[in-house]
Amino acid sequence: MSPDRRDSSRSSSSNPDSTSRPRPVPSAQASVHQQNEYAVWRSKWAIARRELRSLRSEKTIVLALAIQLFIAGFSSFLVVGLVSLYDPSAVDGYELDVAVTGDDRDVLLEVASDQEGLEPVEYDDRGDAFRDFENGRVAAVLDANREQDGRLAIRATAPDEGLGTTLLVVQLQETFETVEYAERQQNFDRLEERPLPVPSDREANPYFGFTYTVLIPLLLFLPIFISGSIAVDSTIEERQRGTLELLRVTPLSFADVIDAKLLAAAGLAPLQAVAWLVLLALNGTVIVHPISLIVFVAALSVLVVGGGLVIALTSPDRRQAQLLYSGGIVGALVVASVLPEHPANSVAKFAVGNPTTTTWLLLAGYCIAGILAFLTIRTVATRIDDNLQ
């Protein structure tokens, strides 16, 4: 019995699978995992910095950023000049003399007299009107005549080109629309259905409308499109040079490399948005929901940059990638026009402090779309990585 016990004891002590073998310490495993995670994020950040540094060589991108910086930094001064194109009647003391002639000019004279920025001058003789136009005494000639079918035809003569012509066309367009509406009201008995009533115009500050409906959306949307263009150009260029595959020698997978490029390009737009909103605030423009606007820009930026990266990774050459990206942006603008609320209107509502339930729901939808875009680019990058191995 004792020999068997000795053999059993020896067998137990010599067994390599014995429970007496030392086990790895859990804290050591966690430390190694944390070190690996730190190395991955450090490598991602290095690639992102590399992407941002490469922007200095892109003169077009630098110029676009400089223009946006100038507009945001001096918005309080520029808005005065820009509003003159957006709404010429907003400029105090701005008036253009226009000659009004023709056989049926009464309605046109009445409407033009009420139009801000226009001073109608009545001419019985068309020749005198055109002579004063050639001599520069009047800015345009409006010849109103009734045709045989009863329609009022107005022929406008204006200078060929110049800033004054642009302002004049804006003024005359509103005048002609008012004349058209007056004609419809006078002849509604000839129509099968009565025209719908139009709400009366309300006096509003044109600077307010231009700032919140044109300037702020412009400053927030341009960085998104620029970020997408940066992502497409840099990725397709690295693919053609073969440097994209060289980045796989880092501790990162191919999907991690694409993540870093997405971080650099998509993160640029919200950073610009923060800078532009701060500059607008310093110029006296009140932004009621700045955080919502930054989230809005970040979500759309991830969506656009993610789509651009998918195009860059799947397109055979740079020309086709740029064409597909441009077509995608145009298609996105078409889709935006059929949404319950246009993205530019959402920006204006957040800025002015009047978002509706639809506005908040669309913001949530943009965030979900951005997450889906991120997951899509991860899936595409992982498949490409599997094919390269």
Helices and strands as residue ranges (DSSP letters): H 2-14, H 26-53, G 54-57, H 59-73, H 75-86, G 88-90, E 96-101, H 106-114, E 118-122, H 126-134, E 140-146, E 152-157, H 163-186, G 188-190, H 206-210, I 211-215, H 216-241, H 243-246, G 247-249, H 254-282, H 290-314, H 318-337, H 343-352, H 357-388
